[in-house]
Amino acid sequence: MVTETIVRDLMKPLVEFPRISQDATFGEAVAALDKARADFSAGRTKQFTLLVEGDRGRIIGKVSPMDVIQGLEPGYLKMIDSSGLRFKDVNYVVETMRQKARLWVKPFDDLCLSAKTFKVKEFMRVPSESTRIKAEDSLDAAFHHFLSGRHDSLFVVDGDTVSGILAFSDVYREVSRRITEVCQMSPE
């Protein structure tokens, strides 16, 4: 009997991830990401994603290198709801936004200097409708989230609580395994 794979089967538990406080500074977030990358590359940890802890240790978001870059220019934080906004002609939209909002006009070092006062909670990625999936959902629900939002990972939730992370790489590994298995079974 074949059982259907669900999100819980492929998700990674929260204990496997490095963490940072929502009240950590911008510089502390960069240092934590650098450490997470080095530990992952050296095989000391299983995950690279940096989870953000709120009050009482609950996971309330995550920080990636992309979030750090976006956090350097606060104009993006005021203009873009990154929970799922996508444009077909990205270059046109981005160039228009840059011109109108005067993004990236300050010297890079000035942006870095002003960003040092930011707290992680100001630029982290929070679980949104497009980045949340239930632990009991099927893989096809995960495919929809990954493909429609072009996400690298999803927050797995049980009720309102984040219980794990579903990485696209883990889902792809399962898809690849199944495709190989089916191709080997079918006659040519």
DATA-V335024 format. One record per pair of residues at least 6 apart in sequence whose C-alpha atoms are under 8 Angstrom apart, sorted by the first residue. I is the first residue (numbers start at 1). GAP is how many residues later the second one is. D is the distance in Angstrom with one decimal. If there is no record, write none. Layout:
BEGIN
I	GAP	D
I	GAP	D
END
This chain:
BEGIN
4	134	7.6
5	133	6.5
5	134	6.5
6	129	7.2
6	130	5.8
6	131	5.7
6	132	4.5
6	133	5.6
7	127	7.3
7	128	5.1
7	129	6.0
7	130	5.7
7	131	6.0
7	132	6.1
7	135	7.3
7	149	7.8
7	159	7.2
8	127	4.7
8	128	6.2
8	129	8.0
10	156	6.7
10	160	6.6
10	161	6.9
11	145	7.4
11	153	6.0
11	154	5.4
11	155	4.4
11	156	7.1
11	159	7.9
12	152	5.4
12	153	5.3
12	154	6.3
12	155	7.9
13	150	6.6
13	151	4.6
13	152	6.7
14	149	6.4
14	150	5.0
14	151	7.0
16	29	7.5
16	30	6.4
16	31	6.4
17	28	7.9
17	29	7.5
17	30	5.6
17	31	7.1
17	32	6.5
17	33	6.5
17	34	6.7
18	18	6.7
18	29	7.5
18	30	7.4
18	31	7.1
18	32	5.3
18	33	6.3
19	31	5.4
19	32	4.7
19	33	5.7
19	34	6.7
20	9	7.2
20	12	7.4
20	30	6.9
20	31	6.3
20	32	5.0
20	33	6.0
21	31	5.6
21	32	4.9
21	33	6.4
21	99	7.4
22	30	5.7
22	31	5.8
22	32	5.6
22	97	6.8
22	98	5.0
22	99	4.8
23	96	5.4
23	97	6.0
23	98	6.5
24	95	5.6
24	96	5.6
25	91	6.6
25	92	6.7
25	93	5.9
25	94	4.5
25	95	6.0
26	42	7.8
26	89	6.4
26	90	5.2
26	91	6.9
26	92	5.5
26	93	5.7
26	94	6.1
27	89	6.0
29	34	7.8
29	91	6.8
30	35	8.0
30	38	7.2
32	18	7.7
33	15	7.8
33	16	8.0
33	17	6.6
33	31	7.4
33	32	7.4
36	9	7.8
36	11	7.7
36	12	5.4
36	13	7.6
36	14	7.3
37	11	5.7
39	6	5.6
40	6	6.1
40	7	6.2
40	8	5.9
49	13	7.1
49	14	7.1
49	15	6.6
50	12	5.6
50	13	5.4
50	14	6.7
51	8	6.6
51	9	7.8
51	10	6.0
51	11	4.3
51	12	6.4
52	7	5.7
52	8	5.8
52	9	5.0
52	10	5.1
52	11	7.0
52	68	7.8
52	72	7.7
53	6	4.6
53	7	5.8
53	8	7.3
54	6	5.8
58	103	7.7
58	104	7.8
59	102	7.8
59	103	6.2
60	66	6.2
60	67	7.1
60	102	7.6
61	63	6.2
61	64	5.4
61	65	4.3
61	66	6.1
62	62	5.7
62	63	5.4
62	64	6.7
63	57	7.9
63	60	7.9
63	61	5.1
63	62	6.2
67	56	6.3
67	57	6.3
67	58	7.1
68	55	7.3
70	6	6.5
70	7	7.4
70	53	7.5
71	6	7.2
71	44	7.1
71	51	7.9
71	52	5.3
72	39	5.8
72	40	6.2
72	43	5.6
73	30	6.9
73	31	6.6
73	38	6.6
73	42	7.9
75	26	7.0
75	28	6.3
76	27	7.9
77	46	7.1
82	43	7.8
83	43	8.0
83	44	7.9
83	45	5.5
83	46	7.3
83	47	6.3
83	48	7.2
84	46	6.0
84	65	5.8
86	63	7.6
87	6	7.3
97	6	7.5
98	6	7.4
127	28	6.3
130	15	6.2
130	19	6.6
131	14	6.9
131	18	7.9
131	20	7.4
131	22	7.6
131	23	4.9
131	24	6.0
132	22	5.7
132	23	4.8
132	24	5.9
132	25	6.7
133	8	7.9
133	9	7.1
133	21	6.7
133	22	6.3
133	23	5.1
133	24	6.1
134	22	5.5
134	23	5.0
134	24	6.2
134	25	7.9
135	21	5.6
135	22	6.0
135	23	6.3
139	32	7.9
145	6	7.4
145	9	8.0
146	6	7.2
146	7	7.6
146	8	7.9
146	22	7.1
151	17	7.6
152	15	6.2
152	16	5.4
152	17	7.8
153	12	6.7
153	13	5.5
153	14	4.2
153	15	5.5
154	11	5.7
154	12	5.1
154	13	6.5
155	7	6.3
155	8	7.8
155	9	6.3
155	10	4.9
155	11	6.5
156	6	5.7
156	7	5.7
156	8	5.0
156	9	5.4
156	10	6.5
157	6	5.4
157	7	7.0
END
